[in-house]
Amino acid sequence: MPTCKGCGDEADELVSMKIGGKTKKLCESCADEARESEAVAEQSEAVVQQMMGFKGRR
């Protein structure tokens, strides 16, 4: 059985995700957590950029 790179547990199916520029194979629960943390990071970055008056794109 394949092993999740996030939690180290064995899973039936792994999902490939790019996290921090690296592709990792994660179980579904770790993939959901990674998606949520990426969404929070994007929102917080947008708030900081708005606060600083940044009008461009990265």
PyMOL commands that set and color helices and strands:
alter all, ss='L'
color gray80, all
select helices_A, chain A and resi 28-52
alter helices_A, ss='H'
color red, helices_A
select strands_A, chain A and resi 15-19+22-26
alter strands_A, ss='S'
color yellow, strands_A
deselect
rebuild
show_as cartoon
